[in-house]
Amino acid sequence: MPREIVRDRAGKVLGWYESNGVSSRIDARDASGRWLGYYDKKLNETRNAAGRLLAKGNVLPSLIFRP
């Protein structure tokens, strides 16, 4: 999966999703590149940067679109 950039309606970069191709993880980063968490495809779970389980399934947008 190449880098998928997430933008708001005005075109401002909010963050991006990225997979390194080796692991089963997709990382989420904010616009400044700070790591927000990841989705593990094998385990089907999303964890935040502290490693806390957020949900079963992919909820990475909730990390990038936080108020």
FIKOL-313002 format. One record per atom (N, C-alpha, C, O): x, y, z; chain; residue number from 1. Coordinates in Angstrom, 2 decimals. Each point is the difference from the previous one (the first is absolute). Example, Ala and Ser with C-alpha at 12.3 -4.5 7.8 and 13.67 -1.06 7.14 Angstrom:
> X_Y_Z_chain_resi
> 13.19_-5.69_7.80_A_1
> -0.89_1.19_0.00_A_1
> 0.90_1.20_0.00_A_1
> 1.04_-0.02_0.66_A_1
> -1.39_1.07_-1.38_A_2
> 0.82_1.19_0.06_A_2
> -0.77_1.09_0.73_A_2
> 0.51_1.11_0.17_A_2
REM end
This chain:
> X_Y_Z_chain_resi
> 0.85_-1.18_0.00_A_1
> -0.85_1.18_0.00_A_1
> 0.89_1.24_0.00_A_1
> 0.76_0.21_0.94_A_1
> -0.84_0.58_-1.96_A_2
> 0.76_1.24_0.01_A_2
> -0.59_0.98_1.01_A_2
> -1.07_-0.25_0.55_A_2
> 1.75_1.34_-0.32_A_3
> -0.49_1.01_0.93_A_3
> -1.32_0.57_-0.50_A_3
> -0.11_0.43_-1.15_A_3
> -0.89_-0.44_2.02_A_4
> -1.31_0.56_-0.33_A_4
> -0.19_1.27_0.83_A_4
> -0.16_-0.07_1.22_A_4
> 0.19_1.21_-1.88_A_5
> -0.09_1.30_0.68_A_5
> -1.47_0.33_0.27_A_5
> -0.85_-0.17_-0.87_A_5
> 0.58_0.65_2.08_A_6
> -1.35_0.40_0.41_A_6
> -0.04_1.52_0.06_A_6
> 0.81_0.63_0.68_A_6
> -1.78_-0.05_-1.40_A_7
> -0.13_1.46_-0.05_A_7
> -1.40_0.42_0.45_A_7
> -0.95_-0.78_-0.08_A_7
> 0.84_2.02_0.56_A_8
> -1.32_0.54_0.32_A_8
> -0.62_0.57_-1.27_A_8
> 0.59_-0.10_-1.08_A_8
> -1.77_0.69_1.20_A_9
> -0.70_0.51_-1.18_A_9
> 0.76_1.12_-0.71_A_9
> -0.13_0.17_-1.21_A_9
> 0.94_0.58_1.96_A_10
> 0.77_1.09_-0.59_A_10
> 1.30_-0.48_-0.63_A_10
> 0.73_0.78_-0.61_A_10
> -0.43_-2.07_0.75_A_11
> 1.22_-0.55_-0.57_A_11
> 1.18_-0.04_0.95_A_11
> 1.09_-0.42_-0.38_A_11
> -1.29_0.86_1.61_A_12
> 1.07_-0.03_1.01_A_12
> 0.26_-1.44_0.43_A_12
> -0.94_-0.75_0.26_A_12
> 2.22_0.37_-0.19_A_13
> 0.37_-1.35_0.41_A_13
> -0.25_-0.16_1.50_A_13
> 0.49_0.77_0.82_A_13
> -1.28_-1.80_-0.49_A_14
> -0.29_-0.32_1.40_A_14
> 0.91_-1.11_0.51_A_14
> 0.28_-0.08_1.20_A_14
> 0.17_-0.77_-2.10_A_15
> 0.85_-1.13_0.37_A_15
> 0.07_-0.98_-1.14_A_15
> -0.34_0.31_-1.14_A_15
> 0.80_-1.53_1.45_A_16
> 0.08_-1.04_-1.03_A_16
> 0.05_-1.38_0.62_A_16
> 0.29_-0.17_1.19_A_16
> -0.59_-0.81_-2.04_A_17
> 0.09_-1.42_0.34_A_17
> 1.14_-0.57_-0.83_A_17
> 0.23_0.41_-1.13_A_17
> 0.48_-1.38_1.72_A_18
> 1.14_-0.56_-0.73_A_18
> 0.30_-1.40_0.52_A_18
> -0.04_-0.26_1.20_A_18
> 0.34_-0.64_-2.11_A_19
> 0.41_-1.36_0.34_A_19
> 1.40_-0.21_-0.57_A_19
> 0.30_0.48_-1.09_A_19
> 0.55_-1.19_1.84_A_20
> 1.35_-0.20_-0.51_A_20
> 0.09_-1.22_-0.92_A_20
> 1.05_-0.25_-0.57_A_20
> -2.14_-0.49_0.43_A_21
> -0.01_-1.13_-0.92_A_21
> 0.52_-1.29_0.60_A_21
> -0.27_-1.08_-0.54_A_21
> 1.01_1.15_1.63_A_22
> 0.56_-1.19_0.61_A_22
> -0.91_-0.54_1.09_A_22
> -0.27_-1.20_0.06_A_22
> -0.19_2.08_0.79_A_23
> -0.87_-0.42_1.10_A_23
> -1.46_0.10_-0.43_A_23
> -0.31_0.44_-1.10_A_23
> -0.56_-0.85_1.98_A_24
> -1.44_0.07_-0.29_A_24
> -0.61_1.26_0.60_A_24
> -1.21_0.08_0.21_A_24
> 2.06_0.92_0.08_A_25
> -0.47_1.22_0.65_A_25
> -0.12_1.17_-0.97_A_25
> 0.76_0.13_-0.96_A_25
> -1.76_0.71_1.23_A_26
> -0.15_1.27_-0.70_A_26
> 0.11_1.08_1.07_A_26
> -0.79_0.04_0.94_A_26
> 1.79_0.83_-1.09_A_27
> 0.23_1.07_0.96_A_27
> -0.78_1.25_-0.37_A_27
> -0.23_0.27_-1.17_A_27
> -0.17_0.48_2.19_A_28
> -0.65_1.30_-0.21_A_28
> 0.91_1.08_0.58_A_28
> 0.53_-0.15_1.10_A_28
> -0.37_1.23_-1.86_A_29
> 0.82_1.13_0.45_A_29
> -0.78_1.29_-0.22_A_29
> -0.82_0.10_-0.90_A_29
> 1.10_0.89_1.76_A_30
> -0.66_1.30_-0.19_A_30
> 0.78_0.82_-1.01_A_30
> 1.00_-0.46_-0.54_A_30
> -1.44_1.68_0.29_A_31
> 0.60_0.85_-1.02_A_31
> 1.47_0.31_0.26_A_31
> 0.76_0.23_-0.94_A_31
> -0.35_-0.23_2.20_A_32
> 1.40_0.27_0.33_A_32
> 0.85_-1.26_0.03_A_32
> 1.20_0.06_0.29_A_32
> -1.81_-1.21_-0.58_A_33
> 0.74_-1.26_-0.03_A_33
> 0.01_-0.76_1.30_A_33
> 0.62_-1.06_0.10_A_33
> -1.31_1.58_0.92_A_34
> -0.05_-0.68_1.30_A_34
> -0.82_-1.28_-0.14_A_34
> -1.09_0.01_-0.56_A_34
> 1.63_-1.11_1.08_A_35
> -0.65_-1.29_-0.08_A_35
> -1.20_-0.03_0.94_A_35
> 0.14_0.28_1.19_A_35
> -1.31_-0.62_-1.71_A_36
> -1.24_0.01_0.79_A_36
> -0.43_-1.39_0.45_A_36
> -0.66_-0.14_1.03_A_36
> 1.01_-0.87_-1.79_A_37
> -0.40_-1.36_0.32_A_37
> 0.04_-0.87_-1.25_A_37
> 0.55_0.39_-1.03_A_37
> -1.15_-1.58_1.15_A_38
> 0.06_-0.93_-1.13_A_38
> -1.20_-0.95_0.00_A_38
> -0.66_-0.21_1.01_A_38
> 0.43_-0.35_-2.19_A_39
> -1.00_-1.05_-0.19_A_39
> 0.77_-1.25_-0.39_A_39
> 0.79_0.02_-0.94_A_39
> -1.02_-1.12_1.66_A_40
> 0.63_-1.29_-0.31_A_40
> -1.00_-0.85_-0.77_A_40
> -1.03_-0.40_0.54_A_40
> 1.34_0.13_-1.81_A_41
> -0.92_-0.75_-0.85_A_41
> -0.18_-1.44_0.46_A_41
> -1.10_-0.54_-0.10_A_41
> 2.15_-0.09_0.61_A_42
> -0.09_-1.39_0.44_A_42
> -0.87_-0.14_1.23_A_42
> -0.80_-0.93_0.10_A_42
> 0.95_1.85_0.85_A_43
> -0.78_-0.06_1.24_A_43
> -1.33_0.73_-0.12_A_43
> -0.87_-0.15_0.87_A_43
> 0.70_0.94_-1.94_A_44
> -1.21_0.79_-0.23_A_44
> -0.30_0.92_1.18_A_44
> -1.11_0.03_0.52_A_44
> 2.15_0.72_-0.10_A_45
> -0.19_0.94_1.11_A_45
> 0.81_1.27_-0.21_A_45
> 1.05_-0.01_-0.64_A_45
> -1.56_1.09_1.20_A_46
> 0.65_1.30_-0.09_A_46
> 0.50_0.38_1.39_A_46
> -0.73_-0.12_0.99_A_46
> 1.98_0.58_-0.92_A_47
> 0.59_0.44_1.27_A_47
> 0.54_1.41_-0.16_A_47
> 0.43_0.39_-1.09_A_47
> -0.45_0.38_2.18_A_48
> 0.53_1.36_-0.06_A_48
> 1.52_-0.04_0.22_A_48
> 0.58_-1.08_0.14_A_48
> 0.05_2.25_-0.10_A_49
> 1.46_0.08_0.13_A_49
> 0.49_-0.58_1.32_A_49
> 1.15_-0.44_0.10_A_49
> -1.99_0.44_0.92_A_50
> 0.38_-0.56_1.30_A_50
> -0.19_-1.51_0.04_A_50
> 0.35_-0.64_0.99_A_50
> -0.90_0.05_-2.06_A_51
> -0.21_-1.43_-0.06_A_51
> -1.36_-0.44_0.53_A_51
> -0.29_-1.20_0.04_A_51
> -0.55_2.15_0.35_A_52
> -1.31_-0.33_0.54_A_52
> -0.96_-0.42_-1.12_A_52
> -0.08_0.66_-1.04_A_52
> -0.62_-1.76_1.24_A_53
> -0.96_-0.48_-0.98_A_53
> -1.15_0.99_-0.10_A_53
> -0.65_0.31_1.00_A_53
> 0.39_0.17_-2.21_A_54
> -1.10_0.93_-0.23_A_54
> -1.25_-0.73_-0.46_A_54
> -1.11_0.32_0.44_A_54
> 1.28_-1.30_-1.34_A_55
> -1.16_-0.70_-0.53_A_55
> 0.44_-1.21_-0.81_A_55
> 1.14_-0.07_-0.47_A_55
> -2.04_-0.86_0.31_A_56
> 0.18_-1.07_-0.97_A_56
> -0.41_0.59_-1.34_A_56
> -1.03_0.66_-0.10_A_56
> 1.83_-0.87_-0.92_A_57
> -0.25_0.59_-1.30_A_57
> 0.87_1.22_-0.22_A_57
> 0.76_0.41_0.89_A_57
> -0.87_0.18_-2.07_A_58
> 0.82_1.14_-0.38_A_58
> -0.73_1.31_0.31_A_58
> -0.95_0.36_-0.69_A_58
> 1.40_0.34_1.73_A_59
> -0.57_1.31_0.35_A_59
> 1.10_1.07_-0.04_A_59
> -0.05_0.96_0.77_A_59
> 1.02_-1.11_-1.66_A_60
> 1.07_0.98_-0.13_A_60
> -0.51_1.41_-0.28_A_60
> 0.59_0.96_0.50_A_60
> -1.66_-0.79_-1.29_A_61
> -0.49_1.37_-0.20_A_61
> -0.33_0.73_1.30_A_61
> 0.12_1.22_0.08_A_61
> -0.53_-1.95_0.94_A_62
> -0.32_0.65_1.28_A_62
> 1.24_0.61_0.64_A_62
> -0.12_0.94_0.79_A_62
> 1.30_-1.44_-1.11_A_63
> 1.24_0.56_0.53_A_63
> 0.37_1.29_-0.73_A_63
> 0.49_0.94_0.62_A_63
> -0.72_-0.90_-1.91_A_64
> 0.37_1.17_-0.80_A_64
> -1.05_1.11_0.10_A_64
> 0.35_1.18_0.04_A_64
> -1.62_-1.55_0.01_A_65
> -1.08_0.99_0.00_A_65
> -0.44_0.40_1.39_A_65
> -1.14_0.43_0.18_A_65
> 2.00_-0.55_0.81_A_66
> -0.35_0.42_1.37_A_66
> -0.19_1.50_0.04_A_66
> 0.70_0.73_-0.71_A_66
> -1.65_-0.25_1.54_A_67
> -0.18_1.48_0.12_A_67
> 1.18_0.65_0.70_A_67
> 0.01_1.22_0.18_A_67
REM end
